[in-house]
């Protein structure tokens, strides 16, 4: 998929899921020089404040507020790329 996007001059941003780290994703981002949005730092601060229930449902998916945190991180990366 990455090669297809690059071949067609499609800007690509890889996304990591909160509380999950995938070494392969970091490798691919570096190998193809593609931005990777990681959320661990943003969520780690919130979790340290004891706000897990506000940002995650019991099965580990995000709540509305959690997806808001993700959206902000994505928007920051898109704006950085467009500068």
Secondary structure, DSSP 8 states (H G I E B T S, - for coil): -HHHHHHTT---EEE--TT---HHHHHHHHHHT-EEE--HHHHHHHHHTT-HHHHB-TTS-B-HHHHHHHHHHHHHHHHHHH-
